Amino acid sequence: MNIWNYSSRKLLHSIETGHTANIFCTKFVPETSDELVVSGAGDAEVRLFHLSHLKGRGAEDSALTPSVLFQCHTRRVKKIAVEVGNPHVVWSASEDGTVRQHDLREGASCPPAGSSRQECRNILVSPNTLCVVLNYISCFTQRLKLDLRCGAKKSLTDPPKQLFALKSCDISSTRPHLLLVGGSDAFARLYDRRMLPPLSSSQKKLPPPPCVSYFCPMHLSDRGRSSFHLTHVAFSPNGEEVLLSYSGEHVYLMDVNPAHGGSMPYTSGDVSNLMNFAPLLNGIELQSSVSGIFVNGSSSKRIPATKLEKCKKLIQMAMKSLKEDSNFYYGIEACNEVLDGCRDDIGPLLTFECLCTRAAILLKRKWKNDAHMAIRDCHRARKLNSSSFRPLLLIADALSQLGKHKEALEFAIGAQSSAPSDSEVALKVESIKDNIAAAEADKANKANGGESRSDPRAGRVLSLSDILYRSDANSDASQDGPRSERDDSDDDEELELAFETSISGDEGRDVDPDVLHGSLNLRIHRRGDSTGETGRANGASGSPTSSQKEKAAYKPEAVIDMKQRYVGHCNVGTDIKQASFLGERGEYIACGSDDGRWFIWEKQTGRLIKMLHGDEAVVNCVQCHPYDCVVATSGIDSTIKIWTPSASVPSLVAGGAAGPETSNVLDAMESNQRRLCRTREAVLPFEFLERFRMHEFTEGSLHPFECTQS
């Protein structure tokens, strides 16, 4: 662990920590004059060091014994969190599914994982196996553990029951009782440590205690993908917003309290309603007229003429890019500037026009989830003007891109009823009907034992990689198309896979707990083939299973939706990639990328401000100094880079002095989007893949199946 003076660029200490695997996280303990440093690593340990113990030593003597050693985690520790103003307590989040609260005044009092001694009692919350034990000591502190080992949800409607491998956590700087966690599913969770009930044992399974809020963009809440997960969660400096970074996805901003911001809570019913046509929206008949609008598009609220003129010019720029089928990125940026930067100053007429224009450009650009963003815009537009067929036609186009042809047809017919003489609408209806007929014919061909003409794997032997992974790139649809979502397509082929493991009796000797020892048996069959049907028949599965009954009885919680999206980077190569607020007030958002760059966006509008070269391979970490105008980045290569506006050497900014409005920036962003859409989705369950390793071939160092990311 290296400690630097960033202003003088001098290495102060290089400490041999004693960790036996990657150090993923380090923190200065607050209010200790940078005297105490805590670390968490892949060996599942949390270690505390007193830097004063290095005084008087030579440069060669770098080994330092930890003052406190916590060994209660069983898997890799991915994040350390501290509370501003509290020098006594740190929190650690681990892939074992627990967040643990460590009181540094107690020393190494927790037993090692798997020890026969008394169980560790510093576990903090639980959505299924909650273990909160109050252990009052002389200073009246609590040792707590948040146990989420059975807390992951595949989708909004699924009850939490899978392993929830934690990747990140954060403590609010303004309300330190609030704890934000993220891990191996799509949902970030906010807990209030004051609301956690005390329990008597960490072994007894009890119903989960309530979390304050769930956070997830609506279009990601029902994917049902076991490999989909968060890599980083963070509070804004004022504690009113949270930032989520997803693997294989974008960065999203939410409000902690949606009543005071632009985010909205939603339920599973809202997710379903978004994709289904209804003449009624939220149970209220839409109004065909919009009141309070002047001819110039502004509302009755008086706004400066210059700002109104600026908004009109931006919309004209966006409409030009749509008409010319070019510069889609800048057309969307222009709409973002109007809708997010001037939303309180423009009237419904301009808002409606801008929403429909942005939706149309998104559907032409076809970056990941652009179709979902277009659907959101169109539903907003429908609330402003129900008599127009444009939002309905655009939703039909978006659903077609997503492979939801039957739902698309409902919206297209709705548009046709509003504009029966419009030829464009009539052509759209016929096109969707043709798509449905083709899908039905394809399904019938498969049922008769034939191969789909659209299946690129037809006519060749499936490899193990084909079976283990489902590739988004194999779809003929857009990047949001049928292959990226299991239930989106009417003709999606499914595989069922069962696996058994036998452990090799190595209990008597030391083994790596993260490596699966023994044998592995896989049984793979297509859904509906005789092997699978026979197995299900022998298993007496004619009646509803317990998991089906559990799902039917589960009442999904409301979830807070996104209010802004930040695009352009790529996050698939590592699962520690951060997204951070920049500045004392968090007015900008920054994130690293797999292409060696890091990106800075304006928080309010999502507009790209800068794209900088930060690493030869991948930028993982981006952190802003709490009050100085300094940013630190690091990644795969051996350097940490310090960025300041007053640096003597100019930054390697993509596009040079012209800023991001250059073709090479767009090329880089397009390349990142293509890589995002080639991400392969694992069919095997996460809890299995996370522990699976393939040993080296004897003739070389090739690792054909390396599943665990860094």
Phi and psi in degrees as a GROMACS rama.xvg file:
@    title "Ramachandran Plot"
@    xaxis  label "Phi"
@    yaxis  label "Psi"
@TYPE xy
-100.863  138.663  ASN-2
-122.669  124.858  ILE-3
-117.608  154.95  TRP-4
-94.5953  108.378  ASN-5
-71.0063  -27.4531  TYR-6
-74.6489  -37.0702  SER-7
-94.6278  -6.06142  SER-8
60.1803  28.8055  ARG-9
-101.462  133.954  LYS-10
-78.4449  115.61  LEU-11
-85.4013  -44.8281  LEU-12
-144.284  142.78  HIS-13
-127.242  105.112  SER-14
-102.687  129.742  ILE-15
-81.2147  105.897  GLU-16
-81.3048  -24.7842  THR-17
94.0632  -8.78806  GLY-18
-62.1977  144.902  HIS-19
-108.376  10.4334  THR-20
-150.879  178.403  ALA-21
-49.5213  134.401  ASN-22
-87.9494  113.368  ILE-23
-90.8217  -24.1574  PHE-24
-152.607  142.588  CYS-25
-140.35  152.585  THR-26
-148.292  142.294  LYS-27
-76.9744  134.182  PHE-28
-77.3545  128.395  VAL-29
-62.1347  156.046  PRO-30
59.4515  29.8891  GLU-31
-124.077  15.5176  THR-32
54.9714  38.9704  SER-33
58.0904  29.0595  ASP-34
-85.7492  -35.1759  GLU-35
-106.194  135.057  LEU-36
-129.937  135.941  VAL-37
-119.21  146.206  VAL-38
-136.142  150.846  SER-39
-131.708  145.349  GLY-40
-144.877  176.789  ALA-41
-70.4208  -10.3114  GLY-42
-85.5354  8.67819  ASP-43
72.3683  17.0734  ALA-44
-109.086  151.048  GLU-45
-117.98  125.977  VAL-46
-126.339  141.393  ARG-47
-115.157  135.243  LEU-48
-126.477  139.698  PHE-49
-96.6273  114.294  HIS-50
-69.0618  -22.1071  LEU-51
-63.9176  -21.398  SER-52
-69.9677  -10.2347  HIS-53
-89.0904  -9.38884  LEU-54
-64.4441  137.594  LYS-55
84.6572  -4.86681  GLY-56
-88.6299  156.546  ARG-57
-80.5211  168.552  GLY-58
-64.4694  -25.8284  ALA-59
-76.6657  -24.8501  GLU-60
-92.2792  88.3808  ASP-61
-109.597  -6.12667  SER-62
-72.2384  134.692  ALA-63
-135.938  123.634  LEU-64
-75.7325  131.683  THR-65
-65.848  140.839  PRO-66
-72.2175  -33.1271  SER-67
-137.165  138.36  VAL-68
-130.607  120.23  LEU-69
-109.37  123.017  PHE-70
-120.41  25.9396  GLN-71
-85.2862  -15.0548  CYS-72
-74.9152  155.473  HIS-73
-111.304  -11.1787  THR-74
-136.13  -176.493  ARG-75
-58.4492  136.905  ARG-76
-89.5561  117.59  VAL-77
-102.448  -18.6495  LYS-78
-151.87  139.105  LYS-79
-112.907  136.838  ILE-80
-126.846  146.418  ALA-81
-130.101  160.91  VAL-82
-106.048  129.117  GLU-83
-57.8211  127.619  VAL-84
86.2875  -1.10912  GLY-85
-115.873  106.445  ASN-86
-88.5281  3.19241  PRO-87
-107.879  -19.0835  HIS-88
-129.935  138.241  VAL-89
-129.927  157.645  VAL-90
-120.849  143.744  TRP-91
-129.242  135.421  SER-92
-111.842  133.335  ALA-93
-130.669  157.996  SER-94
-71.2776  -2.27402  GLU-95
-79.4859  -0.724759  ASP-96
91.2152  14.4192  GLY-97
-126.087  146.256  THR-98
-108.499  125.292  VAL-99
-116.107  139.85  ARG-100
-104.249  118.723  GLN-101
-110.88  124.381  HIS-102
-93.2337  115.976  ASP-103
-68.3283  -16.7778  LEU-104
-78.0938  -13.0338  ARG-105
-89.2565  -11.1772  GLU-106
73.1061  -163.168  GLY-107
-84.0885  62.8745  ALA-108
-88.6689  -11.5002  SER-109
-86.9165  141.758  CYS-110
-75.3021  157.044  PRO-111
-61.3548  153.358  PRO-112
-60.0798  135.507  ALA-113
82.86  2.18066  GLY-114
-71.041  150.315  SER-115
-81.6016  -5.13326  SER-116
-71.5963  178.096  ARG-117
-54.4715  137.174  GLN-118
-59.2542  149.765  GLU-119
-65.4965  141.201  CYS-120
-124.741  28.3935  ARG-121
-110.317  56.6299  ASN-122
-108.596  136.713  ILE-123
-99.0452  -41.5846  LEU-124
-148.366  -173.41  VAL-125
-167.952  132.682  SER-126
-90.4931  -2.46171  PRO-127
-150.673  -45.4034  ASN-128
-113.956  66.4133  THR-129
-72.1536  131.445  LEU-130
-133.451  98.3307  CYS-131
-119.22  117.065  VAL-132
-120.605  125.615  VAL-133
-88.7691  122.495  LEU-134
-126.587  82.5487  ASN-135
-71.551  126.632  TYR-136
-111.231  -171.191  ILE-137
-60.0492  -28.2278  SER-138
-96.7189  10.948  CYS-139
58.8636  39.8674  PHE-140
-97.2629  160.691  THR-141
-111.526  144.91  GLN-142
-109.666  116.17  ARG-143
-129.919  160.862  LEU-144
-142.453  131.657  LYS-145
-97.0848  108.045  LEU-146
-102.208  110.028  ASP-147
-118.459  29.0685  LEU-148
-63.56  -24.4368  ARG-149
-121.87  39.784  CYS-150
-111.252  -0.14467  GLY-151
-80.4761  146.897  ALA-152
-120.684  130.107  LYS-153
-72.2067  -30.9898  LYS-154
-153.601  175.248  SER-155
-61.1702  -35.8351  LEU-156
-86.4412  -10.0484  THR-157
-83.3933  137.51  ASP-158
-69.4925  150.288  PRO-159
-70.7693  121.265  PRO-160
-152.836  -15.8371  LYS-161
-83.3946  165.595  GLN-162
-61.5463  129.883  LEU-163
-108.548  92.0895  PHE-164
-78.3654  113.446  ALA-165
-76.809  136.097  LEU-166
-111.324  -25.4976  LYS-167
-157.991  155.403  SER-168
-153.569  159.914  CYS-169
-152.175  147.635  ASP-170
-107.545  132.013  ILE-171
-65.175  132.06  SER-172
-76.3827  -22.5005  SER-173
-97.1901  -29.1314  THR-174
-132.517  82.1156  ARG-175
-65.9562  -6.50978  PRO-176
-77.8133  -8.94824  HIS-177
-93.7007  129.34  LEU-178
-123.344  126.693  LEU-179
-108.994  131.259  LEU-180
-131.094  151.847  VAL-181
-147.6  151.718  GLY-182
-165.932  -132.466  GLY-183
-84.4439  26.2646  SER-184
-140.481  -172.33  ASP-185
-85.73  -4.5226  ALA-186
-109.096  122.232  PHE-187
-83.899  147.791  ALA-188
-125.498  137.898  ARG-189
-111.494  124.476  LEU-190
-117.477  146.348  TYR-191
-105.852  112.38  ASP-192
-63.6845  -20.9004  ARG-193
-74.9248  -18.6696  ARG-194
-95.2696  0.721259  MET-195
-81.4086  123.986  LEU-196
-75.2115  143.036  PRO-197
-74.3589  138.382  PRO-198
-124.523  170.62  LEU-199
-96.1879  -19.5682  SER-200
-153.533  146.043  SER-201
-90.0815  2.5239  SER-202
-96.8211  -23.4562  GLN-203
-82.8566  126.843  LYS-204
-82.4233  128.54  LYS-205
-132.759  162.38  LEU-206
-58.2269  148.024  PRO-207
-68.332  144.056  PRO-208
-74.9987  157.275  PRO-209
-73.6376  139.71  PRO-210
-92.4762  160.411  CYS-211
-67.3918  -44.6396  VAL-212
-154.864  149.927  SER-213
-103.41  146.892  TYR-214
-127.688  129.227  PHE-215
-170.399  133.331  CYS-216
-57.3985  138.384  PRO-217
-56.9207  -39.5016  MET-218
-72.2852  -10.6049  HIS-219
-101.538  -3.52858  LEU-220
-81.3898  -11.6148  SER-221
-128.901  28.8716  ASP-222
-74.3854  -33.4444  ARG-223
67.1342  29.2979  GLY-224
-101.89  120.253  ARG-225
-71.6034  -19.0849  SER-226
-93.8023  -2.11296  SER-227
-84.2474  128.113  PHE-228
-157.128  166.39  HIS-229
-88.6388  145.566  LEU-230
-109.076  -18.4161  THR-231
-161.59  142.6  HIS-232
-132.328  147.703  VAL-233
-155.076  144.046  ALA-234
-83.9422  150.324  PHE-235
-72.692  161.984  SER-236
-55.5851  -34.4345  PRO-237
-90.1716  0.225629  ASN-238
75.0839  7.08275  GLY-239
-94.0725  -11.6346  GLU-240
-133.639  158.83  GLU-241
-128.689  151.192  VAL-242
-121.067  130.627  LEU-243
-121.275  131.447  LEU-244
-115.182  126.778  SER-245
-109.374  144.835  TYR-246
-73.5979  130.698  SER-247
71.1442  20.3721  GLY-248
-148.022  -166.13  GLU-249
-102.143  -172.26  HIS-250
-105.537  138.298  VAL-251
-130.386  147.048  TYR-252
-113.117  135.846  LEU-253
-133.056  160.278  MET-254
-92.4561  138.106  ASP-255
-66.1041  -43.1338  VAL-256
-113.963  98.6992  ASN-257
-63.7425  -20.1232  PRO-258
-66.9619  -20.7285  ALA-259
-106.469  3.67226  HIS-260
-139.544  -157.036  GLY-261
-95.0111  -7.4786  GLY-262
-78.8088  156.432  SER-263
-130.789  137.641  MET-264
-75.6336  150.039  PRO-265
-141.79  165.106  TYR-266
-122.466  177.299  THR-267
-62.9625  -31.9472  SER-268
-64.2715  -36.873  GLY-269
-64.2994  -37.7237  ASP-270
-62.2541  -43.8297  VAL-271
-66.586  -42.1179  SER-272
-64.413  -27.9674  ASN-273
-63.4851  -29.5693  LEU-274
-99.7776  -0.457158  MET-275
-119.996  135.201  ASN-276
-74.4757  138.347  PHE-277
-152.762  137.211  ALA-278
-68.6487  -16.1257  PRO-279
-105.383  139.959  LEU-280
-120.046  119.376  LEU-281
57.8119  31.2087  ASN-282
77.5412  4.80795  GLY-283
-121.019  130.36  ILE-284
-65.1258  133.27  GLU-285
-69.4028  144.649  LEU-286
-89.8318  135.805  GLN-287
-84.0668  -11.7812  SER-288
-118.503  151.176  SER-289
-115.066  118.818  VAL-290
-87.7705  159.169  SER-291
76.2426  21.8411  GLY-292
-112.686  131.802  ILE-293
-89.2208  169.311  PHE-294
-61.3781  -31.652  VAL-295
-76.9621  1.30234  ASN-296
90.9641  -4.59861  GLY-297
-91.1126  165.929  SER-298
-90.6238  -179.858  SER-299
-67.6578  -13.1856  SER-300
-71.5498  131.98  LYS-301
-77.2242  127.658  ARG-302
-130.524  157.059  ILE-303
-61.0017  138.547  PRO-304
-62.6828  -33.8745  ALA-305
-65.3957  -39.5771  THR-306
-68.2171  -39.9972  LYS-307
-63.321  -41.6277  LEU-308
-65.3086  -38.0265  GLU-309
-61.2494  -44.0455  LYS-310
-62.946  -41.1811  CYS-311
-63.7344  -40.6159  LYS-312
-65.7663  -38.612  LYS-313
-63.8232  -41.3882  LEU-314
-65.7815  -37.9463  ILE-315
-63.2779  -39.0687  GLN-316
-61.0569  -43.8783  MET-317
-64.2321  -42.1905  ALA-318
-65.9771  -32.3892  MET-319
-66.3068  -43.8606  LYS-320
-63.7688  -35.0556  SER-321
-67.7359  -43.2239  LEU-322
-67.426  -37.6427  LYS-323
-90.4686  -1.76487  GLU-324
54.3372  45.0932  ASP-325
-151.344  164.185  SER-326
52.3721  44.5998  ASN-327
-60.7679  -39.2514  PHE-328
-60.0389  -44.4797  TYR-329
-73.3612  -31.136  TYR-330
-63.6349  -41.5118  GLY-331
-67.2208  -39.7157  ILE-332
-60.8999  -39.1892  GLU-333
-63.9891  -42.6917  ALA-334
-65.3434  -39.3465  CYS-335
-59.7988  -39.958  ASN-336
-63.187  -38.1363  GLU-337
-72.8878  -49.6206  VAL-338
-74.8522  -34.2984  LEU-339
-100.614  -29.3156  ASP-340
-91.6373  -23.7105  GLY-341
-129.458  22.6208  CYS-342
-63.9742  -25.622  ARG-343
-85.1415  -5.49716  ASP-344
-112.757  -8.82044  ASP-345
-110.181  157.059  ILE-346
-89.0296  175.034  GLY-347
-60.6341  -32.55  PRO-348
-65.2817  -48.9535  LEU-349
-65.7542  -37.6827  LEU-350
-61.8058  -45.6531  THR-351
-59.4036  -47.1759  PHE-352
-62.1891  -40.8546  GLU-353
-70.2319  -39.1178  CYS-354
-62.6684  -46.5408  LEU-355
-65.9586  -38.9176  CYS-356
-65.0566  -45.2139  THR-357
-63.2742  -41.3643  ARG-358
-60.1267  -43.1717  ALA-359
-64.5241  -39.5368  ALA-360
-69.2182  -40.8553  ILE-361
-57.5422  -41.004  LEU-362
-69.8441  -23.2201  LEU-363
-85.447  -33.6211  LYS-364
-69.8152  -44.8668  ARG-365
64.4232  36.8405  LYS-366
-75.9672  170.805  TRP-367
-59.4691  128.325  LYS-368
68.4307  9.52179  ASN-369
-60.4584  -35.4659  ASP-370
-63.3392  -39.7179  ALA-371
-65.7267  -39.9753  HIS-372
-64.0444  -36.6669  MET-373
-64.6548  -39.8385  ALA-374
-62.5405  -40.8582  ILE-375
-60.27  -47.0083  ARG-376
-60.981  -40.6489  ASP-377
-68.7129  -35.6658  CYS-378
-67.2585  -36.656  HIS-379
-63.1642  -40.6487  ARG-380
-66.039  -36.5707  ALA-381
-63.0891  -32.2209  ARG-382
-67.2639  -25.5542  LYS-383
-87.2302  -31.2252  LEU-384
-154.322  102.995  ASN-385
-83.4408  -13.3465  SER-386
-81.7657  -16.3755  SER-387
-82.5088  140.088  SER-388
-87.0545  -11.7123  PHE-389
-58.5022  -49.4106  ARG-390
-60.462  -37.7372  PRO-391
-65.4859  -41.9565  LEU-392
-66.7247  -38.8968  LEU-393
-67.7319  -38.3122  LEU-394
-63.6069  -40.6461  ILE-395
-59.8112  -41.9368  ALA-396
-63.5164  -43.2645  ASP-397
-63.6705  -44.7627  ALA-398
-65.5609  -33.6881  LEU-399
-63.1047  -42.6938  SER-400
-61.4798  -32.2298  GLN-401
-83.6422  -0.041984  LEU-402
81.9961  8.1208  GLY-403
-94.9968  72.9437  LYS-404
-71.2512  -38.2991  HIS-405
-65.9329  -42.3339  LYS-406
-66.0611  -36.8909  GLU-407
-61.5893  -38.7577  ALA-408
-63.3711  -37.1789  LEU-409
-61.3427  -43.4442  GLU-410
-69  -36.8522  PHE-411
-66.0339  -40.115  ALA-412
-66.9146  -36.653  ILE-413
-61.3539  -40.5087  GLY-414
-65.188  -37.6759  ALA-415
-66.3813  -33.9119  GLN-416
-68.9511  -26.6601  SER-417
-82.9419  -27.1364  SER-418
-137.585  72.3061  ALA-419
-64.5078  -23.0664  PRO-420
-97.9521  2.57266  SER-421
-81.6571  122.181  ASP-422
-69.6118  -34.0217  SER-423
-62.5969  -41.4876  GLU-424
-65.6924  -42.7941  VAL-425
-61.4185  -41.5516  ALA-426
-64.013  -38.2447  LEU-427
-64.0714  -42.7266  LYS-428
-59.7248  -47.2033  VAL-429
-64.9043  -37.9755  GLU-430
-63.9855  -42.6936  SER-431
-66.9972  -39.2977  ILE-432
-61.032  -39.311  LYS-433
-63.3275  -39.9341  ASP-434
-63.493  -41.2692  ASN-435
-64.6868  -43.1164  ILE-436
-62.3479  -41.2039  ALA-437
-64.9134  -39.4003  ALA-438
-65.7468  -41.1729  ALA-439
-64.5373  -41.9205  GLU-440
-63.9513  -39.1508  ALA-441
-64.1923  -41.851  ASP-442
-65.2349  -41.6442  LYS-443
-64.7303  -36.6146  ALA-444
-63.5076  -40.5667  ASN-445
-67.1792  -40.9507  LYS-446
-62.6622  -29.2514  ALA-447
-88.2933  8.59469  ASN-448
91.0321  3.33152  GLY-449
-85.1782  168.438  GLY-450
-100.43  140.834  GLU-451
-68.6615  132.662  SER-452
-64.5429  -24.8769  ARG-453
-86.703  -4.44449  SER-454
-84.5407  111.864  ASP-455
-66.9559  -13.8733  PRO-456
-89.7655  -4.57961  ARG-457
-63.1956  141.439  ALA-458
83.3904  5.85399  GLY-459
-137.339  160.779  ARG-460
-73.8913  133.788  VAL-461
-73.621  132.747  LEU-462
-86.7263  169.016  SER-463
-60.9867  -35.3841  LEU-464
-64.1432  -39.4086  SER-465
-60.3315  -38.3519  ASP-466
-77.1415  -42.6945  ILE-467
-73.3307  -26.363  LEU-468
-122.973  147.672  TYR-469
-111.322  118.837  ARG-470
-97.2409  128.135  SER-471
-66.3048  -27.2226  ASP-472
-72.5011  -13.3787  ALA-473
-79.858  -3.06162  ASN-474
-85.7803  141.522  SER-475
-81.8407  -11.9256  ASP-476
-81.3053  -170.727  ALA-477
-71.988  179.387  SER-478
-63.9679  -19.8739  GLN-479
-93.4409  13.4099  ASP-480
-74.7007  -165.67  GLY-481
-58.7399  -35.9362  PRO-482
-72.3745  -19.628  ARG-483
-84.1394  -9.16113  SER-484
-139.677  126.501  GLU-485
-60.9858  -39.8235  ARG-486
-97.563  5.85144  ASP-487
-76.2086  -30.0554  ASP-488
-98.6822  144.578  SER-489
-77.252  -16.4733  ASP-490
-127.18  28.9776  ASP-491
-72.062  129.364  ASP-492
-83.4161  138.975  GLU-493
-122.465  146.813  GLU-494
-115.289  143.793  LEU-495
-109.505  140.372  GLU-496
-136.094  127.81  LEU-497
-117.86  145.94  ALA-498
-139.166  148.602  PHE-499
-128.571  147.564  GLU-500
-129.51  146.911  THR-501
-126.446  130.518  SER-502
-85.8469  144.804  ILE-503
-92.8021  30.3357  SER-504
59.7662  35.2036  GLY-505
-96.3298  19.4504  ASP-506
-61.1478  -24.1297  GLU-507
-80.7909  -11.974  GLY-508
-122.635  163.065  ARG-509
-71.4481  129.993  ASP-510
-133.424  160.01  VAL-511
-72.409  119.047  ASP-512
-66.9343  -16.44  PRO-513
-93.4377  2.73198  ASP-514
-113.956  130.331  VAL-515
-82.5628  118.964  LEU-516
-102.274  149.368  HIS-517
113.45  -156.266  GLY-518
-110.302  158.338  SER-519
-131.094  125.639  LEU-520
-116.624  126.2  ASN-521
-112.847  137.92  LEU-522
-123.558  115.722  ARG-523
-121.383  130.226  ILE-524
-149.425  156.653  HIS-525
-75.3305  145.184  ARG-526
-58.9403  128.824  ARG-527
94.5572  -5.41332  GLY-528
-78.1511  163.908  ASP-529
-62.233  -34.9237  SER-530
-60.0496  -48.3847  THR-531
-66.6878  -41.2298  GLY-532
-64.9654  -39.1872  GLU-533
-63.3665  -44.2677  THR-534
-60.72  -40.3301  GLY-535
-70.0621  -33.5311  ARG-536
-67.6826  -43.0251  ALA-537
-64.568  -25.9976  ASN-538
-86.46  7.76505  GLY-539
52.7669  49.7288  ALA-540
-94.8905  19.4802  SER-541
-67.7674  -29.5583  GLY-542
-93.6907  159.653  SER-543
-57.7441  135.302  PRO-544
-76.6736  168.583  THR-545
-64.7097  -35.193  SER-546
-67.2845  -36.178  SER-547
-66.6019  -40.4783  GLN-548
-64.8911  -40.2052  LYS-549
-63.0664  -40.8991  GLU-550
-66.4793  -38.4801  LYS-551
-65.7805  -33.6087  ALA-552
-83.1107  -14.8481  ALA-553
-75.0188  133.414  TYR-554
-105.568  103.083  LYS-555
-62.1913  144.4  PRO-556
-78.6344  158.625  GLU-557
-71.7243  147.388  ALA-558
-126.155  143.775  VAL-559
-86.5925  128.502  ILE-560
-85.2131  169.391  ASP-561
-71.4073  156.244  MET-562
-122.58  -11.2352  LYS-563
-155.737  149.498  GLN-564
-125.348  141.807  ARG-565
-122.279  120.372  TYR-566
-125.612  162.181  VAL-567
126.177  -29.3581  GLY-568
-89.4028  -179.896  HIS-569
-134.072  128.947  CYS-570
-131.308  83.6635  ASN-571
-133.232  -20.0202  VAL-572
-80.0014  -29.0553  GLY-573
-137.753  158.215  THR-574
-111.856  27.5255  ASP-575
-123.005  17.3859  ILE-576
-73.1073  126.813  LYS-577
-94.0225  155.187  GLN-578
-130.05  130.396  ALA-579
-134.001  153.946  SER-580
-82.5759  138.917  PHE-581
-110.703  140.731  LEU-582
93.8407  157.187  GLY-583
-60.8483  -31.0949  GLU-584
-103.139  5.07518  ARG-585
62.3361  42.6344  GLY-586
-81.7737  -8.4882  GLU-587
-131.384  157.483  TYR-588
-120.25  137.374  ILE-589
-131.559  147.992  ALA-590
-155.46  147.194  CYS-591
-83.7403  173.194  GLY-592
-146.72  156.849  SER-593
-71.1049  -10.497  ASP-594
-92.907  10.9035  ASP-595
84.7713  6.25234  GLY-596
-107.622  164.897  ARG-597
-131.649  148.916  TRP-598
-116.903  144.373  PHE-599
-124.492  124.333  ILE-600
-117.295  153.758  TRP-601
-74.2458  126.999  GLU-602
-61.0257  -45.9412  LYS-603
-67.7083  -42.4096  GLN-604
-103.833  -14.296  THR-605
76.7206  10.2069  GLY-606
-74.0984  132.761  ARG-607
-69.7647  125.124  LEU-608
-97.0983  -48.2352  ILE-609
-147.336  152.785  LYS-610
-133.99  117.296  MET-611
-122.559  150.282  LEU-612
-81.5314  115.948  HIS-613
-116.066  -11.6494  GLY-614
-162.478  155.546  ASP-615
-73.8968  -18.3085  GLU-616
-128.899  -74.7579  ALA-617
-134.722  136.041  VAL-618
-97.157  118.022  VAL-619
-99.6006  -43.7954  ASN-620
-114.839  131.703  CYS-621
-135.176  116.968  VAL-622
-133.583  137.058  GLN-623
-99.0298  140.942  CYS-624
-61.8754  141.564  HIS-625
-61.5791  -27.485  PRO-626
-142.353  -19.4813  TYR-627
-84.8369  156.191  ASP-628
-87.0722  69.7346  CYS-629
-141.43  138.581  VAL-630
-124.671  137.451  VAL-631
-112.784  136.268  ALA-632
-129.707  152.099  THR-633
-153.074  164.412  SER-634
-159.315  -134.245  GLY-635
-80.4347  -36.1615  ILE-636
-73.6222  -179.167  ASP-637
-90.3814  15.4936  SER-638
-115.115  151.6  THR-639
-113.601  131.788  ILE-640
-110.271  137.106  LYS-641
-108.441  129.323  ILE-642
-119.011  130.384  TRP-643
-140.402  151.917  THR-644
-64.2618  -24.5092  PRO-645
-101.196  20.0835  SER-646
-60.8515  141.35  ALA-647
-71.1395  -26.2352  SER-648
-105.291  126.386  VAL-649
-60.2194  146.51  PRO-650
-73.2117  151.76  SER-651
-81.4667  82.6891  LEU-652
-90.0304  128.312  VAL-653
-60.7486  126.343  ALA-654
93.9276  -5.21921  GLY-655
67.5411  -149.314  GLY-656
-67.8226  -17.3084  ALA-657
-70.9052  -13.9298  ALA-658
82.6616  -161.16  GLY-659
-75.1079  -11.0858  PRO-660
-80.6801  60.1205  GLU-661
-138.187  157.226  THR-662
-65.3344  -36.4927  SER-663
-67.1973  -27.4768  ASN-664
-66.4826  -44.1674  VAL-665
-64.5987  -37.5577  LEU-666
-61.2442  -43.5986  ASP-667
-63.9449  -42.237  ALA-668
-67.0049  -40.1219  MET-669
-62.1646  -41.5657  GLU-670
-62.8536  -41.1619  SER-671
-63.6075  -38.7039  ASN-672
-65.9245  -39.5931  GLN-673
-63.1001  -38.5275  ARG-674
-68.7021  -39.2303  ARG-675
-57.923  -39.5974  LEU-676
-82.7681  -7.6658  CYS-677
-93.9023  1.39565  ARG-678
-58.3875  133.493  THR-679
-95.7537  136.029  ARG-680
-97.075  123.61  GLU-681
-73.4372  139.659  ALA-682
-87.582  -33.3353  VAL-683
-65.2826  149.596  LEU-684
-65.8399  149.498  PRO-685
-57.9739  -42.8171  PHE-686
-64.7034  -22.653  GLU-687
-83.3968  -48.7133  PHE-688
-61.6543  -34.9199  LEU-689
-62.8133  -23.8086  GLU-690
-107.129  -2.61543  ARG-691
-85.7241  133.293  PHE-692
-132.896  148.487  ARG-693
-107.995  126.808  MET-694
-68.4262  160.737  HIS-695
-62.9557  145.93  GLU-696
-68.6046  145.671  PHE-697
-65.9881  -28.7748  THR-698
-86.4879  0.0563211  GLU-699
-175.734  -167.336  GLY-700
-108.262  22.0331  SER-701
-72.2766  131.478  LEU-702
-112.361  98.2777  HIS-703
-73.0918  -21.6312  PRO-704
-141.561  79.4889  PHE-705
-103.816  102.963  GLU-706
-94.3916  -33.1044  CYS-707
-81.2752  123.008  THR-708
-83.4974  167.367  GLN-709
